[in-house]
Amino acid sequence: MENNILAFIDEYGDTCLDTTKENISSLFIIVAVIINSNQRATLEDGLQTIREDYFQGSEIKSSKIGNNDKRRKIILERVNALDFKCYAYIIDKNKLTGKGFQYRKSFYKFAHGIVDKELFSTIPNIKIFADEIGSGDYMKNFVNYVKKTKVPTLFDNDFIFSNSEQTNIVQLADFIAGTLSRCYDEKKKSSRSNEFMRLLENKILSVNTWPIEYDLFAYSDNLTEFDVNIRDVSIQKAKSFLYDNSPRRKPEHYEEQKIVIEYLLFYLLNIDSKRFVSSKTLLSVLNYNRDSKIKTSRNLMQNVIAPLRGKKVLIASTKNDTGGYKLPSNIKDINNFIDTFNSQVAPMLSRLKICQEVLKLASIGELDILKQDKYKTIAKIMEVLE
């Protein structure tokens, strides 16, 4: 089968584990720019224009911008106008304790193995292009390693190395990875990190971390201790769904539920902990370069949000016309959810109570529509309303 989805990978950081050294990164960040194959030519052309306007025709490299945040923001604004999405994985090098990680080749196999396996399992018909690393023999061995460890699928997929000088989209992955370092790496973190993440808001599908309990925030919130507890438990429950309860036999819409939780986590930790994500945005993420059956807000609620709540994932929602969801980060979010629930359920129960009373009166007490066994729970609720 012909590959339709393409991913272009590059990274920020080094493989040295002694992060106390001045010029050694504390994080290793891998970014995959994901597009449909028919988008490639247009994206390459758009990036070529950026190369000529800001890099004198040479490669687009984050290191050339360095800590010039004003220039980085201008380039990000240009990048934001292009058509692509991206996926990021951030590894905390301080947590890599095994002796094998001291070797560059082992480090790359571990880091890229995590990302490549995730991409191959989530997007079966994907073709991955990665920036060249090491010698020709090492790259050949690395390709064989990826093919042996990737998840088997019914579709064709592939992994090849590509020279970044000849592939503008790999250069884009480098630039985004470097920009994320300005948001997360404490050695390089910029005071404008939140501005950068805002510009990438509609481009990033998710930012995952290793280890999974490692939470990265691109900004800081002024939260009470009570609010911090709510935020932390909502993050914990979301991650439990993603990593602790991955079923061998996946139920219907499991992939859609996983994608939504990953995006809500990304949004809470990186964009805005107070803002709700619209149903329209979530539907756009779900249907980007994949054939999802979730096409409407109603589908989203019934097949994604409701089952997630049933699995103890905390998801707050708004009751306005646009509709939106988020992982709760404070008591106000919880109150919003209760208000939404109350605005829908209380009127329905009231109308049901009226119906029950009218029919009892009309039948002179002989017909009580809630006396059936299957309505026991509702009957108990109605007794409270009397």
Residue, then its C-alpha position, 0 to 999 in steps of 0.5 A: m500500500e502506498n504511504n499517505i502520511l509522512a513524518f519528518i523527525d529531528e531533535y534538540g539536545d545531546t546524549c551526555l548524561d552529566t547535565t551539571k555541565e554548563n553546555i549540556s542540555s537537561l532534556f532531549i526533545i524529539v519532534a515529528v512534523i506530520i503531513n499528508s503526502n499531498q501537502r509536502a510540495t507546498l510545505e517545502d516551498g513555504l519553508q524555502t521562502i522562510r530560509e531565504d528571508y531569515f537564514q540567507g538561503s541556508e538551513i533553518k536551524s534553531s541554534k542560529i536563532g539562539n536566545n534571540d526571542k524576538r526573531r524566533k517569534i517572527i519566524l514562528e508567526r510565519v511557520n504558523a501560517l503553514d499547513f502541518k501538525c507535529y508531535a513531540y516527545i521530551i525525555d528528562k535525561n536526569k532520569l536515565t540511570g542505566k549504564g547503557f545510556q552512556y553510549r550515544k548509539s544506545f541513547y539514540k535507539f532508546a529515544h527514537g525507539i519510543v517515538d517511532k513505535e508510537l507513530f507506527s502504532t497510531i498511524p499504520n500507513i506512515k513513512i518516517f524521515a529522520d535526520e542523518i546521525g552517525s556513520g552510514d553503517y550505524m544508520k543502516n543498523f539503526v533502520n534494521y533495529v527500528k524495523k525489528t521493534k516496531v509494532p506489526t500492522l496490516f499496512d506498509n510503513d517505512f523508516i529512512f534517513s534523510n539529509s536535513e540540508q535537502t529536506n526543509i521539513v526536517q529543518l522545521a522539526d529542528f526549529i520546533a524542537g529548539t523552540l520547545s527547549r526555550c519553553y522547557d529546558e531550565k537552562k534555556k527557558s525563555s520568559r516568552s515561552n508562553e507566547f511561543m506555545r500560543l503560536l504552536e497551539n494549533k500545530i502540536l497534537s501532543v507533547n509526551t514525556w518520559p518518564i510518564e510521571y514527569d510533568l512539564f509546564a510551559y508557564s506557572d499558575n497562581l493556584t491555591e493548595f486546594d486548586v493544585n490538588i484538583r489539577d494534580v488528581s485530574i492529571q493523574k487520572a488522565k495519565s492512568f487511562l493512557y498508561d495504566n489501563s491500555p487494554r489488550r483488546k481495545p474497545e470501540h473508539y479507544e484510539e479517539q479517547k486516547i487522542v482527546i486525553e493526550y490533547l487535553l493534557f497537552y493543553l492544560l500543561n502547555i497552553d492555558s490551564k483555565r481555557f476550555v478546548s472547543s468541540k470543534t478543535l477536538l474534532s479537528v485533532l481527531n480527524y487530522n489525516r485519519d478516518s475517524k467516525i467521530k464527526t459531530s459534537r454529539n458523537l464526541m460527547q457520546n463516544v469519547i467524553a462520556p466513556l472517559r468519565g465512566k473510566k474515572v477521567l475527570i473532564a470539565s465542560t461548559k454549558n455555552d453554545t460553543g461547547g468545550y472541555k478541559l481537565p479541571s485545574n481548580i474548583k471553578d472548573i468543577n463548579n462549571f461541570i456541576d452547573t452544566f450537569n444541573s442545567q440539563v438534568a434538573p429540568m428533565l427530572s422536574r418534567l418527569k415529576i410533573c408527568q408522574e403526578v399528572l398520570k397518577l391523578a388521571s388514574i386516581g392513583e392506580l398508575d405510577i410510571l416509576k413503580q417498575d423495577k427498571y426505574k428504581t434509581i429514578a424513583k429514589i431520586m424523585e422521592v428526594l424531590e417531593 
